[in-house]
Amino acid sequence: MVRLNIDKADTKPFSKQYHVGGIPTVIVFNAQGQEVDRIIGYDDDRSAWLKTLLGYLYGIDTIEDMQHRYAAKPDVVMAHDLAQKYLDRGDGPSTLLWVEKAQSLKPDAGTSNKLTLIQGQGLLLTDPPKGAEALMGLATAPDNPLGAEAFQALSAFYKRQARNATSPQEKQQANQARLDVFHKVMAARPSDPDVLTEYAWTCAGEGIELDKALAAAQKAAELKKDDADTLAVLAEVYYKSGNKAAALQTVDRALKLAPDETFIKTLKDKYSSKDEAKPKP
């Protein structure tokens, strides 16, 4: 068993090598060092998580197992699941191959929509401009139930590009592309609190577009009433905008809703710092 913290500089190459797109990610290898399968995320149902892991150890529901079963009896759901598995591995060509197989089996409208989302993400790996165009189409369709996921996929893609940039110019281009995604999606989904909140938090972190970020964070807080995380983002935007009094007032509201949340406590400590409280000369 090996556990790696992908936020550390010396482990980032492993994150890129194995296409770790979310945490936690558990990857199961065979004795030859080949990936058997992986589990992304971890929910409260530990028994289901362990069942999946044990299944992989015995070759159940792995990519290899599912391919054998598909060969015996083609199934649109299984083709969809295989496309998703290859996407999780960062294998764009195989992702698109299985999307094509699933689409050839005439999926219902819901499954077809999911396949379009997977296809767009697969294209990001093989033809980024085409993938971005496909995902933007989903993200800016107000009535598309997978629009939020398409937006998150695009946002995460450009965030990774900025993180892995090898020059300041590349980083700036990736950050600008991500900002353009926010602008287009917010125009199409002006009342989506999650998009508004992520935009506001990103701007606060970068110290950019703070007036627009404040308006977005305030609107998100109105839409998501009594949500501690949304209020924490609003507090941070107030703080970065130079309004410490409003930041403290807002973070106190968040703490009342989530008194044990370490992240919010950290924000309160930052806003209450004596060094920060000293007036500027």
C-alpha positions, 0 to 999 in steps of 0.5 A, a space after each residue: 500500500 502506498 499513499 501519496 499527497 498529490 499537493 506536494 511538489 515531489 508527488 505532482 509527477 505521479 498525479 500527472 502520470 496517472 491522471 489523478 483528477 480528483 481526490 481521493 483516488 485509489 488505484 489498484 495495480 496487478 503484480 506487473 505494475 499494470 492498472 487494474 482499475 480505480 475508485 474516485 472519491 469516497 462516500 459515507 457508505 464504506 461497505 459499498 466502497 470496500 465491496 468495489 475494492 474487493 471486487 477489483 482485487 478478484 477481477 470483478 467489474 474491472 475494465 478487462 472483466 467488463 470488456 469480456 462481458 460486453 463482447 459476449 453481450 453488447 450493452 449500452 450501459 456497459 459501453 457507457 461505463 467503460 467509456 467513463 472508466 477510460 476517461 478516469 484513466 486519462 485515455 482519450 482515444 479509448 474513451 471516444 471509442 467506447 462512446 461511439 460503441 454506446 451511441 451505436 446501440 441507440 441509447 435513451 435520451 438520458 444516457 445519450 446526454 451523459 455520453 455527450 458529456 463523456 465525449 466532450 471530456 474525452 475530446 479535451 484529451 485528444 483535441 482540446 479546442 473541439 472538447 472545449 466547444 462541446 462542453 461549452 455547448 452543454 454548460 451554456 444550455 440552461 435546461 441541460 441537467 448535465 450543464 453544471 458537470 460540463 462547466 466543472 469539467 471545463 473549469 478543472 481542465 483549465 485549472 490543471 493547465 494553469 497548474 502544469 504550465 511551464 511558463 508564465 505565458 502558458 499559465 496566464 493563457 490557461 487562467 484567462 481561458 478559465 475566466 472566459 468559461 466563467 463569464 460565458 456560463 454565468 451569462 447563460 446560468 445567471 442564477 446558478 449559485 455554484 457557478 457564482 460561488 466558484 467564480 467569486 472564490 477564484 477571483 478572490 484568490 487571484 485578486 481580480 475582478 473583485 467588484 464583479 466577484 462581490 456581486 456574484 458572491 452576494 447573489 449566491 448567498 441570496 440564492 443559497 440562504 443559510 449556507 456556511 460555505 457560500 457565506 465563507 466565500 462572500 466573506 473572503 471576497 469582502 476581505 480581499 476587497 478591503 472591507 474587513 468589517 463586512 468580512 468579519 460579520 459574514 464569517 461570523 454568520 458562517 460560523 454560527 451555521 457551521 461552528 466546527 468547520 476548520 476552514 471557516 475558523 481559519 478565515 476568521 483567524 485571518 480576518 482577526 489577525 492583529 497584524 492585519 488590524 493595524 492601520 496602513 501608514 
